[in-house]
Amino acid sequence: MPFDILIALITTGGVIVGALLGFMGTSVKNRLDAYRIAQDMQQDNQKLWQWNRQLVDHIYKNLGPPPPRPPDDLFKHDND
C-alpha cells in the first residue's frame, strides 16, 4: 500500500513538472516572437521616416514629378 502512494506522488509530481516546463517553453517562444515583431516594426518605422524625409525634401526643393519611390524592402522581412 505505501508503495502505491509513493508511485502516485512521483507520477503527480512528474505531471506537474512537465506542465510547468511546457508552460515555460510556450512563454519563452511567445516572448521571442513578440521581440522579433517589435524589431520588424522598428525597422519599418525607420524606413518610413527616411522615405518621409525624402518626400519633404522633394517638395521643399520644388521638384516636379515623380516623387521619390518608397523603399523596395518596406514591410518585407526575413521571416515572411
N, C-alpha and C positions, 0 to 999 in steps of 0.2 A: 504493500500500500504506500509507504513513504517513497518508494522508487517511482511510482506513478505520479506522485505530486511533484517530485523533482523534475521529471521529464516534462510535465505540464508547465512548470515555471520556466524551464530553459526554453521551451518552444515559444511561450508567450513573450519572453524577453527577446528572442530572435526575431519574432514578428514585429515587435515594437522598434527594435534597432533597424530592421530592414525598411520599415515605413519611414523612419526618421531620415535614413540615408537617401531614400528615394525623394523625399520632400526637399532635402538639401540640394540634391543634384538638379532638380527642377528649378529651384530658386536660383541657383548659380547660372543655369542656362538662360533663364529669363533676364537676369541682370546683364549678362553678356550681350544678349540680343538688344536690350534697351540701350546699352552703351554704344553698340555698333550703329544703331539707328540715330542716336544723338550725334555721333561723328559724321554720318552722312548728311544730316540736316545742317550741321555747321559748315561742311564743305559747300553744300548748295547755297547757303546764305552768303558765303564769301564770293562765290561765282556770280550770284545775283547782284551783290554790291558792286563788284568790278564792272559788270555789264551796265548797271545803272549809272555808274560814274562815266563810262564811255558815252552813254546816251546824253547825259547832261553836258559833257564837254562838246559833243557834236552839235547840240542845239545852241550852246553858248557861242561857239565859233561860227554860227550861222551857216553851217554846211548843209548842202541840199541832200536830197535823197540819194542813195538809200541810207538808212540809219545803220549803225553797227549791228551786226548779227549777234544773236545770243551764243554763248559758248556751246560747242558741239556736245560736250560731255555733261551738260546741265541735266540734273535728275537721272543720270546714269551712274550706277555704282557697280563695283566689282562683283557683288553678290546677286545682282539681278539676272 
